[in-house]
């Protein structure tokens, strides 16, 4: 469960570069939105497993959610510069 989020977060910075290479600025919000959906579904799954357990388990679920959302925010802030790098690569590789 935790390994999947690590893999998604590791591949997330590559999405804006690929979108820049494809010259698709309209799709720039799709990867963070899908990642947020996965993070929120995972949070619901963790909380469902916790059930009526003690507060530390609920605190762990909150910690995981906040940590993942903070990483997602960081990746989202880097999306525009990475998109521009991909767009510059496209202009360099495919001169008009």
ZIGIKA-V987337 format. One record per residue. RES is the residue in one small letter. SS is DSSP state (A for helix, B for strand, O for the rest). PHI is phi in radians with two decimals (none if undefined). OMEGA is omega in degrees with one decimal (none if undefined). Layout:
RES	SS	PHI	OMEGA
RES	SS	PHI	OMEGA
This chain:
x	O	none	-178.7
x	A	-1.39	-179.6
x	A	-1.20	179.5
x	A	-1.12	-179.6
x	A	-1.15	177.3
x	A	-1.08	-180.0
x	A	-1.20	178.4
x	A	-1.14	-179.1
x	A	-1.16	178.9
x	A	-1.25	-179.2
x	A	-1.57	-176.2
x	A	-1.10	178.9
x	A	-1.16	-179.6
x	A	-1.34	-177.6
x	A	-1.07	178.9
x	A	-1.13	178.0
x	A	-1.14	178.6
x	A	-1.15	176.7
x	A	-1.17	175.5
x	A	-1.17	176.8
x	A	-1.14	178.8
x	O	-1.52	-179.4
x	O	0.97	-178.8
x	O	-2.16	-177.9
x	A	-1.18	-179.9
x	A	-1.19	-179.2
x	A	-1.63	-175.4
x	O	-1.12	-178.7
x	O	-1.53	-175.1
x	A	-1.20	-178.6
x	A	-1.06	176.8
x	A	-1.13	179.1
x	A	-1.17	177.5
x	A	-1.15	177.7
x	A	-1.16	176.9
x	A	-1.09	177.0
x	A	-1.09	178.3
x	A	-1.11	-179.4
x	A	-1.11	-179.6
x	A	-1.21	175.5
x	A	-1.15	177.7
x	A	-1.16	177.2
x	A	-1.09	177.8
x	A	-1.10	178.7
x	A	-1.16	178.1
x	A	-1.10	-179.0
x	A	-1.15	177.0
x	A	-1.19	177.8
x	A	-1.23	179.7
x	A	-1.16	177.8
x	O	1.10	-177.9
x	O	-1.74	-179.1
x	O	-1.25	-177.0
x	O	-1.20	-179.6
x	A	-1.04	179.8
x	A	-1.02	178.9
x	A	-1.20	176.6
x	A	-1.17	176.5
x	A	-1.13	176.9
x	A	-1.13	179.1
x	A	-1.08	177.6
x	A	-1.13	-179.9
x	A	-1.07	179.7
x	A	-1.10	-179.6
x	A	-1.12	-178.5
x	A	-1.15	179.0
x	A	-1.10	179.8
x	A	-1.16	178.7
x	A	-1.19	176.1
x	A	-1.16	176.8
x	A	-1.11	179.0
x	A	-1.11	176.8
x	A	-1.09	177.5
x	A	-1.07	177.8
x	A	-1.15	179.6
x	A	-1.19	177.4
x	A	-1.20	178.6
x	A	-1.49	-173.7
x	A	-1.12	-177.0
x	A	-1.15	176.3
x	A	-1.06	178.4
x	A	-1.19	175.7
x	A	-1.09	-180.0
x	A	-1.14	175.6
x	A	-1.13	177.5
x	A	-1.10	178.6
x	A	-1.16	177.1
x	A	-1.15	176.2
x	A	-1.10	178.6
x	A	-1.11	179.8
x	A	-1.16	179.6
x	A	-1.33	-175.6
x	A	-1.40	-178.6
x	O	-2.08	179.4
x	O	-1.16	-178.4
x	O	-1.56	none
